[in-house]
Every structure is written in C-alpha cells, then in structure tokens.
C-alpha cells in the first residue's frame, strides 16, 4: 500500500478495491459480496464485459455486502465478468459560473452539444444543511407577473412554494413563464434560474428548450433534464445536482437563484422503485417510509443566509395522481414547504390560464413580503377582500345548482357575478403577459368596485378612500376643475 508522505497516513489503494463478485442484480441495484471498507454514499464505477462504464452509488453496506444503485441501468451487467470499483469518494459535481446558459443531462453531462465545463470546484451533491441560526427570514417580494401569485399568494425570496398540478394541466407553461418573468421587486434584479426536469417526455423537453431559447431566458439559466426514457434511478440524483449548482451560484457569486423542480412525482416514483428493489417494507401506497425525510433533504435547501446577498427560492412542481391532494406526495410536500399553488381541473377545462385556484392555494410567508415599502399598503386588504368575495361567489354557484338562480337575492347575484368576473379579469391572463403588482392591485380594485362599498369589510376605510376607483375619479375631477 502506498503512503502519503504529507499526511503521514496510508493512502487508499483503489486497485485493491475492485471486485468481480456481484451476487445479484435486482432492478436498478446490484449486490456485491466480499467487500471491505465500503461506506454509504460512495461512488462506484462498474465496467461491463463489453467495456461500457457505468456509475453507481452505495445505498447500503455491511457484513461484507454492498448494495449499489446503478444510474445508467443494469442492462449488460454480467454477474461473473463485470468489474466493480469502489472509488473512496462521494458523488460530486464540477461547478462553474460558465454553467449559466447551458443544458445538461440528469447526471451533469452537457446535453446541448457544447464542451465540458471546466470546474471551478467539485462539490458533494448532498450539500450542507443551513444552520437554523444562520437563516435570514424571507421578506423580499418576488414579482412573477402572474396576478393569482403576486396578488393572492405572494412568493417571497428564500421561500419554497410548490405547484400542485395534475396530468395534462399547463404546469410546464406556468413554470416557464415564472422562470422568464421572476424578479426581486426591491432591487429590480432578475433571478437566475436553475431548472431541473425529471422524467419528462422528449416533447416537454423540446418545449422548455425552445421557450427558454426563444425568450432569451436561457442566458441566465442552468437546465438539468432527465428524460422519461433515461434510467429512472438517475432521477434521484438530478435535483441534487441542480441544487448544488444553485448553492454555488448563490453563495459564491451572490446571485438570486430560482430553482424549479419538475416533476417531483416522477422523483418519488423512482424512490419507490429503489425501495421495492431493496425489498423494504412499504409505507403508504407503496412509497418508502423515509420519503418524508428524503423530500425534506431537497426542499430544505432553499433559503437565505444572514450576511449573504445570494439566496435560493424554490418552486417544486408535482402532478397529483388522480388530482388527489391527499396523496402521499402532495401531502408530505405540504408539511415541509411554506404553502402551495393548486391548479384547478375545472378552470383548465373552461380555458382559463393560468388555472390557479386561489381558494385552496396558500403562501404562509405572504404577510412578510407585502405592504408599504415592499408592494403597496393596500395589498393585504385587497387580497383578503378578493378572497372573501370569490369564496362567497363560489358558494352561490353551488346554491344555484340546487335551488336555481331565481331563488337568489340581489346581493347573492352580485357575488355570483363577482366570481365570474374575477376568473375572467383577474385569474385569466396571457402566457406572455407580465403584470406589475400595481396592475394586479388595480385590477383587484376594479373588481371590488362592482360590489357595494358597505361589503368591503376587510379593507380599512382610509385605504378605501385612497384607492377605490370611485374616490380616485372624484379626486381626478376635483383636480381637473
């Protein structure tokens, strides 16, 4: 064994840690026996009899056995002739500022035909947990240009706020729009975007690549794309590759980073596949019992660090199986993150874009990011009053289905009409329409003006006198006179 003269300790002899003792191949896993000195998370190089090299990672080690997940799949692996080499290092990604403007596959290899990135550093993809005492509270408003988000469920810099969607709904278009338009309003700085797609189709990948290139968003973006026909096991690595890159850009180059992860459902399916291959006792609906912990290691990498300019804001996207918000994936995600945007199948069927249903949607940090000096002093009141009016209008729709519109009072009909106008004027907007927060709040006031002033019980009187269209019109007429 060689000796490291500087350290004064024996160096690892990599050649002595190569084995041809594969005991079993099970789905994306191989089991190697007779191993020594192997640790959890260690990177493994697997060379097939045909000379193809695959990369793996140790999932479990003990009693002379090592369970290895193979990222490129186990096809072509022969149990007697395949060589397995344990490298003694954990999974890392080479990171550099030159990654901005590039597309990579799920393992960090260039997908855009460009050259390999010359790394400034090689960082472990697991990342380091942010010390809670070093966290700075998220307070800065992020303007996405989308009224249902900015006005009703405000996103704040350093927040993690998922989108709960369903199969066939336009969450990809919404994600692309947010990536193009997001900016920190207090500084006017645009976000740089780290985009990670897991298990998407070639059509979806082409949509994102075309959209980002057409709009110029790619110039401030790093994209990691794992396709549906790529090995499922690769999906476990992709979000961690993306988040490690985001942390490097945020904390080494003081950049505001928006991380978009789509689709977390595909990620969780990959976790379930690994768990089944390991013959673990399943939890709810077959997902592993540690899925909550695993998801938290991804979501909790968002945030701000006190004294650092850079930050990481996270928008995970997940398609709820059967549109079931109680499914384990959205259920556990909701516990870890700070709210959710919920896309509505009913709004989508009626041609409304973006089909964000504001009633079950929530941003728990909204109150910290709005108000004087951040958005506008009337923001909280307008948001609360719009929510109340729309909720009552939706109740009236249900009542009409039972008793008919003729049984409604004139007040009830006002709210029924308000719900329709709210969806047509406030919720609905173009896929390239970038509304300022002032435009969003002014649209809200125009809608509230259709209700009797006495119904505006959630807005302070002095705010009504200042912003209500009726009084704005009176002041304009007085000034003109």
Secondary structure as UniProt FT lines:
FT   STRAND          3..4
FT   TURN            5..8
FT   STRAND          9..10
FT   HELIX           14..17
FT   STRAND          18..19
FT   STRAND          22..26
FT   TURN            27..28
FT   STRAND          29..33
FT   TURN            40..41
FT   STRAND          42..47
FT   TURN            49..50
FT   STRAND          53..62
FT   TURN            63..64
FT   STRAND          65..70
FT   TURN            71..72
FT   TURN            75..76
FT   TURN            79..81
FT   STRAND          83..90
FT   STRAND          92..95
FT   HELIX           97..99
FT   TURN            100..101
FT   STRAND          102..105
FT   TURN            106..107
FT   STRAND          121..124
FT   TURN            125..126
FT   HELIX           132..134
FT   STRAND          135..136
FT   STRAND          141..143
FT   HELIX           147..150
FT   TURN            151..152
FT   STRAND          155..156
FT   TURN            157..158
FT   STRAND          162..165
FT   TURN            167..168
FT   HELIX           171..181
FT   STRAND          183..184
FT   TURN            185..188
FT   STRAND          189..190
FT   STRAND          192..200
FT   HELIX           202..215
FT   HELIX           217..220
FT   STRAND          221..227
FT   TURN            228..229
FT   HELIX           232..234
FT   HELIX           235..252
FT   STRAND          256..262
FT   HELIX           264..277
FT   TURN            278..279
FT   HELIX           284..286
FT   TURN            289..290
FT   HELIX           291..299
FT   TURN            300..301
FT   STRAND          303..305
FT   TURN            306..307
FT   STRAND          311..319
FT   HELIX           321..323
FT   TURN            325..326
FT   HELIX           328..336
FT   STRAND          339..343
FT   HELIX           345..349
FT   TURN            350..351
FT   TURN            358..360
FT   STRAND          362..363
FT   TURN            364..365
FT   HELIX           366..369
FT   TURN            372..374
FT   TURN            377..378
FT   HELIX           379..403
FT   HELIX           405..407
FT   HELIX           410..421
FT   HELIX           422..427
FT   TURN            431..432
FT   HELIX           437..448
FT   TURN            449..450
FT   HELIX           453..455
FT   TURN            457..458
FT   HELIX           461..467
FT   HELIX           469..480
//
